[in-house]
Amino acid sequence: FGLDMGLTGNLARYSDDSRQNSLTLWGGPSFTLGHFEKPWFDYTRFSVSLGGTLIDGASPFAFDRVVDRRTLSFRASQQIYGPLVVEGGASFNIDPSSQFYGESSYSYVEVKIQRRSYEIGIYYSPYEGVGGIRLKLNDFNFNGTGTPFVPRPQDPAVNPASGA
């Protein structure tokens, strides 16, 4: 069990002197089963989050206007084999004062290779009708054991052949 949280801010100025500034705070629980220790189906992750956005101004363009001020999002990931993972998610507008209330505000599906230090994947968003390649670099300042990448020390009582 975990708690995911995030904060995103955007400042936009347009040539007609209009602006659209937004600050989004989101968070919610996540549940993870498995640890990537076995080659098949040993990692499953589900998460749910609520998001709220504060807006100052409005974009003069409809395509980048912030309209989803309150959202409910779902995401699920499943290991298929080794580092191969399938992930999908969707967000819905839950602001009753919005003309888009109850509608999907984003969705995606992705097939990716997921490692501790990086992820590379191919995604498609049916909501936006676009797809692409995504590369994510994670924290390289890792101080753990590297499990499952480094074998665990064996307990001599369990495996007398290891010496002790």
Order of alpha helices (4+ residues) and beta strands (2+ residues): beta-beta-beta-beta-beta-beta-beta-beta
